Amino acid sequence: MALKEKKTIDEKSKEILDQMEKVTKEVKKKENKKEKKDSKKEESKQVVKKESWWHGVKSEFKKVRWPNRKEMVKYSIATIIFILFFALFFYLIELVVYLIKTM
């Protein structure tokens, strides 16, 4: 009699283990589906972000006022004069420092 009871207990425990395995498989399937949906949502969000970024860049370029030829020449001359002035300024500072050190 004890042997029969042991067999029935073993069979029941096997059934329970089988049911648990089925449940875990189902849960894993659901998690995989959810992860796939989440990844698709993230990809679509990234595409939307890129599209909106390009849209913003395009609209900002439309707002830019590009200089004409006359303004460009004026700004270029001002930049060259600025660079020459500071090059001369720093050269003079170096020269003064050199002269002070050699005295």
VONU-535949 format. One line per 8 residues: their letters; for each residue x, z, y of N, C-alpha, C, CB. Coordinates in steps of 0.05 Angstrom, whole numbers, m for minus. Each point is the difference from the previous one (the first is absolute). Glycine has a CB too. Example, Ala and Ser with C-alpha at 12.3 -4.5 7.8 and 13.67 -1.06 7.14 Angstrom:
as> 264 156 m114 m18 0 24 18 0 24 m38 25 m23  31 m39 44 16 1 24 m15 14 22 24 m43 m13;
***
This chain:
malkekkt> 16 0 m24 m16 0 24 17 0 25 m36 24 m25  57 m9 25 18 2 23 14 m27 4 7 49 m8  m2 m63 m13 13 m26 2 m19 m20 13 27 9 m41  m53 m8 35 m19 m18 13 m3 6 29 m25 m3 m43  24 28 50 m1 8 28 24 m9 16 m27 40 m13  51 m38 0 24 m9 14 m1 m30 5 26 37 m22  m36 m53 2 m2 m28 4 m19 m8 22 10 m6 m48  m33 20 49 m19 m6 21 11 8 28 m38 8 m32;
idekskei> 54 13 33 12 8 26 21 m21 8 m7 49 m11  23 m59 m9 20 m20 6 m14 m26 9 31 20 m34  m53 m27 21 m15 m24 8 m11 3 28 m11 m9 m48  0 32 54 m12 5 27 22 m1 21 m36 28 m20  59 m16 14 22 0 20 10 m29 4 13 47 m13  m13 m63 m8 8 m28 3 m20 m15 17 23 1 m44  m48 4 40 m21 m13 16 3 8 30 m31 0 m40  36 26 44 4 9 28 24 m13 13 m22 44 m12;
ldqmekvt> 44 m46 m3 24 m13 10 m5 m29 6 28 32 m26  m43 m45 9 m7 m29 4 m16 m3 26 1 m8 m50  m21 26 53 m16 m1 24 16 5 25 m39 16 m26  58 3 25 17 6 23 18 m24 6 0 48 m12  10 m62 m8 16 m24 5 m16 m21 14 28 11 m40  m53 m15 30 m18 m20 13 m5 7 29 m22 m9 m44  17 34 49 m5 8 28 24 m4 17 m33 34 m16  57 m27 6 24 m4 16 5 m30 5 20 43 m18;
kevkkken> m25 m60 m1 3 m29 3 m19 m10 22 14 m4 m48  m39 14 47 m19 m8 21 8 9 28 m36 2 m35  46 22 36 9 11 26 24 m17 10 m16 46 m12  34 m53 m5 23 m16 8 m9 m28 9 29 25 m32  m48 m37 19 m11 m26 8 m12 2 28 m9 m12 m48  m7 33 52 m12 4 27 21 4 21 m40 20 m22  61 m5 16 21 4 19 15 m26 7 6 47 m17  m1 m63 m4 13 m26 5 m17 m18 17 22 5 m44;
kkekkdsk> m48 m5 39 m18 m16 16 0 9 29 m29 m9 m40  29 35 44 0 12 26 26 m7 15 m30 37 m16  52 m35 1 26 m7 12 1 m29 9 22 35 m28  m33 m53 11 m1 m28 6 m16 m5 25 5 m11 m48  m28 24 50 m17 m3 24 14 10 25 m41 5 m29  55 18 26 14 11 23 23 m18 9 m12 46 m16  26 m58 m3 22 m18 7 m11 m25 13 27 18 m39  m50 m28 30 m12 m23 13 m8 7 29 m16 m17 m45;
keeskqvv> 5 41 49 m8 8 26 24 2 19 m39 25 m20  61 m14 9 25 3 16 10 m28 8 11 44 m23  m11 m62 4 10 m27 5 m17 m14 22 16 m3 m47  m43 7 45 m17 m12 20 4 13 27 m33 m11 m35  39 37 36 5 13 25 26 m10 13 m24 41 m17  44 m46 0 26 m10 10 m4 m28 11 25 27 m34  m41 m44 21 m5 m27 10 m15 2 26 m2 m18 m47  m17 36 50 m15 3 25 19 9 22 m42 11 m25;
kkeswwhg> 60 8 18 19 10 20 18 m22 10 m1 45 m21  11 m62 2 18 m22 8 m16 m20 18 27 5 m43  m51 m11 35 m16 m19 16 m6 11 28 m20 m18 m43  13 43 44 m5 12 27 25 2 16 m38 26 m19  61 m22 6 25 2 15 7 m28 12 16 37 m31  m19 m58 14 5 m27 11 m20 m7 22 18 m13 m45  m42 22 42 m20 m6 20 8 14 26 m36 m4 m34  46 29 32 10 14 24 24 m14 13 m17 42 m20;
vksefkkv> 35 m51 3 24 m14 11 m9 m26 15 29 18 m38  m47 m32 25 m9 m25 13 m14 5 26 m6 m20 m45  m11 41 46 m14 6 26 20 10 21 m41 12 m26  62 2 18 20 9 20 16 m23 10 3 44 m23  3 m64 6 15 m24 10 m17 m16 20 25 m1 m44  m51 2 41 m17 m14 19 1 14 27 m30 m15 m38  35 41 39 1 15 25 26 m3 15 m32 32 m21  53 m42 7 26 m2 12 0 m22 21 22 16 m42;
rwpnrkem> m9 m10 65 3 m19 21 29 m9 m1 m36 20 29  41 m44 m39 27 m10 m3 10 m10 27 m9 m13 m48  35 18 54 11 m8 26 4 m31 1 23 45 5  m26 m55 19 6 m29 3 30 m5 5 m47 m7 19  55 m17 m15 28 m7 2 14 14 23 m10 m44 m21  m3 44 44 11 13 24 5 29 m4 m23 m34 28  3 48 m39 3 29 m5 22 5 m21 m49 7 11  51 m24 m31 20 3 m21 28 m1 11 m32 m19 m33;
vkysiati> 36 m1 51 27 m2 13 6 24 17 m5 m50 0  m15 60 14 4 23 17 7 25 m16 m33 m19 33  19 23 m55 5 23 m17 27 m2 m14 m49 5 m7  56 m29 m1 26 m4 m13 23 6 19 m20 m35 m29  18 26 54 21 5 20 2 30 5 m7 m45 21  m16 58 m18 0 29 4 13 15 m23 m42 m4 27  37 m5 m51 12 13 m24 30 m4 0 m42 m7 m26  52 m17 32 28 m5 0 14 17 21 m8 m47 m17;
ifilffal> m4 48 41 12 17 22 1 29 m9 m18 m32 35  m3 42 m47 m2 28 m9 23 5 m20 m50 0 7  54 m18 m26 21 4 m21 28 m1 13 m30 m21 m34  34 2 53 26 m1 13 6 25 17 m4 m50 1  m17 60 12 4 24 17 8 24 m17 m34 m17 32  21 21 m54 7 23 m17 26 m4 m15 m49 10 m5  55 m35 m2 26 m5 m13 23 7 20 m20 m37 m29  17 29 54 20 7 21 1 30 5 m8 m45 21;
ffylielv> m15 58 m21 m2 28 5 15 16 m22 m45 m7 22  40 0 m47 14 15 m22 29 m8 m1 m43 1 m25  50 m25 32 29 m8 1 14 17 21 m11 m47 m15  m1 50 38 12 17 21 4 29 m8 m20 m31 34  m1 42 m48 3 27 m10 23 2 m20 m50 7 7  52 m26 m25 23 0 m19 26 m2 14 m30 m21 m34  31 5 55 25 m4 15 8 26 14 m11 m48 7  m8 62 5 5 25 14 9 21 m20 m34 m11 35;
vyliktm> 22 13 m58 8 19 m21 28 m6 m9 m48 6 m15  54 m32 11 27 m8 m9 21 8 21 m20 m38 m27  14 33 52 19 6 22 4 30 2 m14 m41 24  m7 57 m28 3 29 2 17 10 m23 m45 4 23  41 m15 m47 16 9 m24 29 m7 3 m41 m5 m28  47 m18 41 28 m9 1 16 15 22 m14 m44 m17  0 57 36 14 14 21 12 25 m9 m31 m19 32;
***
